[in-house]
Amino acid sequence: MKKQFELEYSFNTSPKVLYQRLSTSGGLSEWFADNVNQQGNTFTFIWDGAESQAELLQKKDLNFVRYRWLDDEDEDSFFEFRIQKHDLTGDVALIIVDFSDEDEKDDAIELWDSQVAELKHVLGL
């Protein structure tokens, strides 16, 4: 059974700039996949010619966006991008919520680390 985990990354950018990269097909294709197409609430992610589809479950402007892989047998699992701005410091954090099997968690974290590094690169951070 898959278990939920959370990762947090600091970003020196505005929530608006970050949200754009998390919630739109154009933004996601800059860092998350080779290409992303959107039809309604269905996003098609393309990596090296292979496709995976996710459904946009929920979103709140400048706050969070939640997707669920359509081929995931565990209907309770999803992946979510949350943006938190710390009031005192003004720092912006990206919190990623995801699910994985216990024996695949390290690989999942490594993949997110790599994806987020690409996102920071795209944003010039």
SVG drawing of the C-alpha trace seen along z (x, -y; Angstrom):
<svg xmlns="http://www.w3.org/2000/svg" viewBox="-13 -39 33 41">
<polyline fill="none" stroke="black" stroke-width="0.4" points="0.0,0.0 1.3,-3.5 2.1,-5.9 2.0,-9.7 5.1,-11.8 6.0,-15.5 9.0,-17.3 9.8,-21.0 11.9,-23.2 12.8,-26.9 12.3,-29.2 13.5,-32.8 10.6,-33.8 7.0,-35.0 4.1,-32.6 2.6,-33.9 5.7,-32.9 5.9,-29.5 2.1,-28.8 2.3,-29.4 4.9,-26.6 2.8,-24.2 -0.7,-24.7 -0.5,-25.1 0.6,-22.8 3.1,-25.4 4.6,-25.9 4.8,-22.1 6.4,-21.4 9.3,-23.8 10.5,-21.5 8.3,-18.5 8.0,-16.7 9.3,-17.0 5.8,-18.1 2.5,-18.6 -0.9,-18.9 -4.2,-19.8 -7.7,-19.0 -10.2,-20.1 -9.0,-18.7 -6.8,-16.0 -3.1,-16.7 -1.0,-14.4 2.6,-14.3 5.2,-13.1 8.7,-11.9 10.9,-10.4 7.8,-9.5 6.0,-7.8 2.7,-9.3 1.1,-9.4 -2.2,-11.1 -3.2,-12.9 -6.5,-14.5 -6.5,-17.9 -8.5,-17.3 -8.3,-20.7 -6.6,-24.0 -6.6,-27.3 -4.9,-30.3 -1.4,-30.9 -1.9,-28.3 -2.0,-24.7 -2.7,-22.3 -3.5,-18.6 -3.3,-15.9 -4.0,-12.2 -2.4,-9.8 -5.2,-8.1 -3.3,-4.8 -2.7,-4.6 -4.6,-1.7 -4.6,-3.4 -7.5,-5.9 -6.7,-7.7 -3.2,-8.7 -2.4,-12.0 0.4,-14.4 0.1,-18.0 2.1,-21.2 1.6,-23.6 3.0,-27.1 3.6,-28.6 4.8,-32.1 6.3,-32.7 4.9,-35.9 7.9,-37.0 10.7,-36.2 8.8,-36.5 10.4,-33.1 8.4,-31.0 8.4,-27.2 7.2,-24.6 5.7,-21.6 5.2,-18.5 2.9,-15.8 3.1,-12.4 2.5,-8.8 4.8,-5.8 5.3,-2.2 7.8,-2.1 10.5,-0.4 10.2,-3.0 10.2,-6.1 13.9,-6.9 13.6,-6.7 10.6,-9.0 12.4,-11.5 15.4,-11.4 13.2,-12.0 11.5,-15.0 14.8,-16.4 15.9,-16.2 12.7,-17.7 12.8,-20.6 16.4,-21.3 15.2,-21.6 12.4,-24.0 14.9,-26.2 17.1,-26.2 14.2,-27.3 13.4,-30.1 17.1,-31.2 17.5,-30.4"/>
</svg>
